[in-house]
Amino acid sequence: MRMAKRLAGLVGMFKIGKQLFTSEGPRAVERLAKLEVGIFLDLKFHDIPNTVAGAVRAAAALPGVRLVTVHALGGMAMMRASATAIAGRKNRPKLLAVTLLTSMDEQAMRKVGILGPPVKRVVRLAQLAKAAGLDGVVASAQEAAAIRAACGSGFLIVVPGVRPQWASRGDQARVATPAAAIEAGADYLVVGRPITAAKNPRAAAEEVLREISASV
């Protein structure tokens, strides 16, 4: 919460992932919502359709949640069930499908039986997500332009693995700078450790914003 207060006013949304949600649960969402900044609830739901539909419905009821993720590899039925679960909800969050994790490269994909270049697999998953009624996908900047061409201008693309030139890439394999991600067609950028691990997180966030401003 202390970090969030330091960054409030600089970011468009705060992301809550598995680590924070596992330790704090819905209380984390409720506390961040009080800062009046949108919340990206990135839990990557992946289970049978009925279970995921219930999880998405519960997530949509939490305060301040603007983006929710399911995993595209859960399949068409699961994604369609999750979209249907919140279809009639007023001011519902946007529902996104996570395609392939940015920590995976082509070699890592082959080891789990996913063959071919990442861009082809990601675009196919994005097309399935759109057909299932989802609002967009989470994908690396390396696939963003191909997704935009395949799925159109109204389909949201959220790009994680954003690493400014001065930041370490860490365990990420498919990364891009803020400028490159925007140029590729990203609607939202996810910038985590370059800010949260910095000695001065607010100064790091301001530097990222300068890079973004210079690219638009």
Residue, then its C-alpha position, 0 to 999 in steps of 0.5 A: m500500500r505504501m508503494a501504491k501511495r507513492l505512485a498514485g497520480l503517475v499510473g493509470m492502473f495498479k496491477i494485482g497479481k497472484q502473489l499479492f492476491t494470495s497473501e491479501g485476497p480481496r482486501a488488497v483490491e478494496r484498499l487500492a480502490k480507495l486510491e481511486v485508481g483503476i485495478f488490473l486484476d491479473l489472476k489468469f484464471h484457467d480451469i473448467p468453464n463453470t469454475v472460471a465463469g464463477a471466478v470472473r463473476a466474483a472478480a467483476a464484483l470487486p471495487g475498482v476492477r477495470l481489467v480481468t484475465v483468464h488464460a487463453l489456453g483454457g480453450m474456447a468454451m472456458m473463455r466463452a463462459s467467462a465472457t457470458a458470466i459478466a455480459g450483462r453487468k453494468n460497468r463491467p471490467k474488460l475481459l482479457a485472455v493471456t496468450l503465451l507468457t512473456s517468460m517463454d521463448e520458442q524453445a520453452m514452448r516446444k518443451v510443453g508441446i506448443l510448436g511453431p513461432p510464438v507470433k503464430r500461436v499468439v495470433r491464433l489464441a487472440q482470434l479465439a479470444k475474440a471469437a469467444g467474446l473477450d475484449g482483448v488479450v495480454a501478449s508481448a510487444q513482439e506479437a502486438a502488430a500481428i494481433r492488431a492486423a488480425c483482430g482489428s482496432g477495437f481489440l485491446i492489447v495489453v503488453p507486459g514484459v516492458r523493459p526500458q533500456w536502463a532496466s534488466r530484463g530479468d526472467q522475461a524472454r520476449v521484452a520491449t521498451p515502452a516506445a517499441a511496445i506503443e509503436a507495435g500497437a499496445d493499448y496498455l503497458v505493464v511495467g513492474r520490476p523496473i519500477t517496484a525494484a528501483k531505489n526510487p520507484r517514483a523517479a523510475a515511473e517518471e522516467v518511464l512516462r518520459e519515454i512514453s511521452a517521447s514516443v507518442 
